[in-house]
Amino acid sequence: MGQFVVRSIEDHVIAGLKVKARLAGVPFEAFVRDTLRAAAPLSGSEKVSLIEEFKRQYGPIKPATPPEDILRDEREGR
């Protein structure tokens, strides 16, 4: 597992997180870890933005095999 340090977090932010951790009945570190874990997955719109960014940088994605050939092969059981 990775580690990182976040600097320059305002004291009131840390205090608020500590209160939330205490109210949730979990250690501060576990609360922050769970909060980050919940925030990490990309939303649908973020995934779309990532694909659009990729297309702008590398051009449109062209499949190696045309989709109609793949469908034909599937139908014919190849």
WOCORBEL-V298459 format. One record per helix or strand of 2 or more residues. SS is the DSSP state (H for helix, E for strand). FROM is the first residue (numbers start at 1). TO is the last residue. If there is no record, write none. Layout:
((SS;FROM;TO) (SS;FROM;TO))
This chain:
((H;11;24) (H;28;40) (H;44;58) (H;67;75))
